[in-house]
Amino acid sequence: MPFINKLVTKVEKYCLVFLIIIMTFLGLAQIISRFVIQSPIPWTEALLTYMFVWTCFLGASLAVEQNAHFGVEIFVVMLPKPLQRVIEMAVYLLIIVFAGLMINKGMLFVEGNRDQMMAAMPFSMIWPYLAIPVSGVFIAIHALNAMYRLAVGRN
C-alpha cells in the first residue's frame, strides 16, 4: 500500500504543477488578448474553469495524504492515546465511505454527460466530470494508507 500511495502522490503533484503552470499562461494569454489586443480568445475561459476543477479535486486528494484538511480535535486530544487511534481510524473509514460516494456518483456524472460537449471547445464533458471519481480513488488510497500506518504504529 505505501508504494501505491507514493505513486499516486507523485502523480498528483506533477499534475497539479502542470495544471497551475498552464493555467497561469492561459490566464495571462486571456488578459493580453482581451485588454491589449481587444480580441479575446473564446475557449480560454472555459478551459481555465475545467482546469481549476481538476486542480481543486486533486488538491483535496493531496490534502488527505498530507493531513492538511482542518480537523476539530479539542476533545479528542483529551482522550487516552488508544481511544484517539480508534477515533482516527473511524475518521479515515468515513473518508473512505465519502470517497466511495465520490467514485459512484462521479461515474454517474461521467456517464450522464458523455454526449454533452464543452462550451467553446469540441470535447466531451466527460473530462471535467472525471475529476470527481479520479479524486475519489486517490482519496481512498490515501485514507487506506493512513489507516495502514495507524495499524502498524507509524503515525
N, C-alpha and C positions, 0 to 999 in steps of 0.2 A: 504493500500500500504506500509506503513512503516514496518509492520510486515513481509511481504514477502521479502522486501528489506533486512531486518536484517537477515532473514533466509538464503537468497542467499549469503549474505556477509559472514556469518559464514561457509557455505558450501565451498565457495571459499577459505577462509583462511585455513580451515582444509585440503582441497585437496592440496593446494599449499605447506603447511608444509609437508604433507605426500610425495608428489612428490619430493620435494627437498631433504628430508632425504633419500628416496630410490635412487634417482639419485646420491647422494653422495656415498652411499655404492656400487652401481653398478659401478660407475666410479673408485672407489678405487679397487674393485674386478677386473675390466678390466686392470688397471695399474699393479696390482700384478700378474695377470695371464699372461700378455703379457711380462713384463720385468723381473719378478722374476722366475716364473715357466716356462717361454718360451713356453707357450701353451695358446693362447688367447681364451677366451670364445666367440664364434661367435655371439651369439644373444644379447650380452650386448650393443654393439654399436647401433644396430637398436632400441632396447628398450629405450636407453637413448635419441635417436633422437626423438622418438614419445612422450616420457615423456616431453622433452623440448618444443615440440609443444604445448602440453596441458598447460604447465607452462606459456608459453608466452600468450596464449589466455586467460587463467584465470587471469593472472596478468593484462592484458589490461582491462579486465572487472572490476576487483577490482579497478583499477586506475580511472575508470569512477566514481565509488562510492566515492572514496576519493578525487576526483577533482585533481588528480595528473598528468594528461596529460598537456603538455605545452599549453599555450594559448597566443596569441598576443593581449594584451589589452591596448596598449599605447593610442589608440584613444577612446576606449570605456570608459575608466575612466574619460575622459574629458566631457562626455555627462551627462545630468541630470539623477538622480537615476531612475526615472520611465522608461526612454528610455534604460538604462542599463539592467533593468529587462526584457524588451521586447527582447532585443538582446540576453540575456542569455537564454530566453525561446526558441528563434529561433534556437540557437545553439543546445540546447537539442533536439529540434524537428529534426534537421538534424542528430543528433546522433542516434535518433530512426529510421529514414529512413535508415541510414547506417546499423544499427543492423538488420533491416528487410531484407536488401540485403544479409547480412551475413547468416541469417537464411535460406532465399530462396536458394541462391547459394550453401551454405554449405550442404543443404539437397540434392541438385543435385549431389554434390561430393559424398556424402554418398551413394546415390542410384547408381551412376555410378561406384562405386568401391566396390560394395557389394561382387562380386565374386573374386576380386583380393586379393591375400594373401600377408602378410607381408614378407619382406626379412628375412630369417633366423629364422622365427617363424611361427607356424601353426595357425595364427589368421588372421581374415579378416581385410582389410584396412579400414573398417567402423570405427574402434576405433580411429585412428589418425584423420580422417576427421571429426568425430563427434565433435571435439573440436570447429570447426567453428560455427555450428548452436547453440551449447550449450552456447558458449561465446556470440553469438548474442542475445540470450534470456536474459542472465544475464545483458548484456549492456543495453538492452531495459528496463529491470526492474529498473536498477539504474538510467537511464535517466528519466523515468517516475516518480520515487520517487523524483528526484531533481526538476522536474517541479512542482510536488505537493508541495514541500517545498517552492518553489518560489511563488506559487499561494497563499499559506496561510501565507506567510511572515516569514517563519522560516529559511531563508537562509542568 
